[in-house]
Amino acid sequence: MSTPINKLLLTDLASSVNHVPSNYIRPVSDRPNLVDVVHVAEGSIPLIDLQGLHGPNHSDIITQIGLACQQDGFFQVKNHGVPETNISDMLRIAREFFRLPESERLKNYSDDPSKTTRLSTSFNVRTEKVANWRDFLRLHCHPLQDFVHEWPINPPSFRKVVAEYCTSTRRLALRLLEAMSESLGLESNYIDKQLGKHGQHMAINYYPPCPEPELTYGLPGHTDVNLITILLQDDVPGLQVLRNGKWISVNPISNTFIVNVGDQMQVLSNDRYKSVLHRAVVNRDKERISIPTFYCPSPDAVIGPAAGLVDEDHPAVYRNFAYQEFYEKFWNRGLATESCFDMFMASSTQSTVDPVS
Ligand SMILES: O=C(O)CCC(=O)C(=O)O
């Protein structure tokens, strides 16, 4: 079957191909190597029960979070306070959105990463050489009233459902940031205070079934640019996390979230916490939906290692920078390199901003 070339979105191309089109095929040295992936029935990453975080289990939960951030960079949470109906409604509306007719979906299309609401494909089609087997709707969500009017109006309940979901996940993010501050030995509101007006973005990732999943990625190995990510995935496996040089598959557990340390948390913690490489692989028979909430500083916030975590034995690993600078570098490199820390090392450039206290 010949490949239709005039489709902007993968969703409208994937069902008509028997083979992965050449622009999605990775070089042999950069393929998922699915046979080498480690599948652990349970416990691929720590599962932390947040019940009693503000009660009797406080110090135990803080210790668990701190250990997970140091050792794995990833953990799962249950009893997280986000109502199950918010979760199921969010997954339902995401599915409904990607099933809308092409002409309806395309109303939201843009390949400009600076747009605050946009439907797009792959990662950054303007800069990348090989495409990824993914479409995504990306939304800025905080402050809600600044962005909600830009969001899709179809399906008709989209804005209501997504706004409720964003509000609940923001509450969870703030609780986690407090806990992480404490786990680093900082004041519980330390991180909150570093984030300026705060930012919250969200992606709704749609990975169509793929005829040759061994040749391509949904997303290749990368770290997240933001502070922490709270990921919701449907029941189709696809997320893999790098541990000791091996890719570990993270099996979905319903009504839990996966939380990971992002690049800004690594910087702020002066390398105590690790922003770990992860990737999404695709499935031959099944579509997959994942919904990361990216909690971040506002663009003008100055990020750098916390003064309380810098001393003679632990010199500042990174220079201070405005979050906007890091964010732009992240999008412009098109996932061609796995992270962009090298441009922000304390030794690489003279700091242009005062130390963060
Ligand atoms: O689909 C997933 O499980 C991972 C998504 C992800 O890493 C991302 O959107 O940055």
Ligand as a Chemical Component Dictionary entry (heavy atoms), coordinates in Angstrom:
data_LIG
# 
_chem_comp.id                   LIG 
_chem_comp.type                 NON-POLYMER 
_chem_comp.pdbx_formal_charge   0 
_chem_comp.three_letter_code    LIG 
# 
loop_
_chem_comp_atom.comp_id 
_chem_comp_atom.atom_id 
_chem_comp_atom.alt_atom_id 
_chem_comp_atom.type_symbol 
_chem_comp_atom.charge 
_chem_comp_atom.model_Cartn_x 
_chem_comp_atom.model_Cartn_y 
_chem_comp_atom.model_Cartn_z 
_chem_comp_atom.pdbx_ordinal 
LIG O1 O1 O 0 3.796 8.040  27.248 1  
LIG C1 C1 C 0 4.480 7.952  28.258 2  
LIG O2 O2 O 0 4.315 7.057  29.077 3  
LIG C2 C2 C 0 5.620 8.929  28.506 4  
LIG C3 C3 C 0 5.304 10.303 28.020 5  
LIG C4 C4 C 0 6.462 11.251 28.162 6  
LIG O3 O3 O 0 7.533 10.880 28.583 7  
LIG C5 C5 C 0 6.300 12.651 27.780 8  
LIG O4 O4 O 0 5.235 13.049 27.273 9  
LIG O5 O5 O 0 7.295 13.420 27.975 10 
# 
loop_
_chem_comp_bond.comp_id 
_chem_comp_bond.atom_id_1 
_chem_comp_bond.atom_id_2 
_chem_comp_bond.value_order 
_chem_comp_bond.pdbx_ordinal 
LIG O1 C1 DOUB 1 
LIG C1 O2 SING 2 
LIG C1 C2 SING 3 
LIG C2 C3 SING 4 
LIG C3 C4 SING 5 
LIG C4 O3 DOUB 6 
LIG C4 C5 SING 7 
LIG C5 O4 DOUB 8 
LIG C5 O5 SING 9 
# 
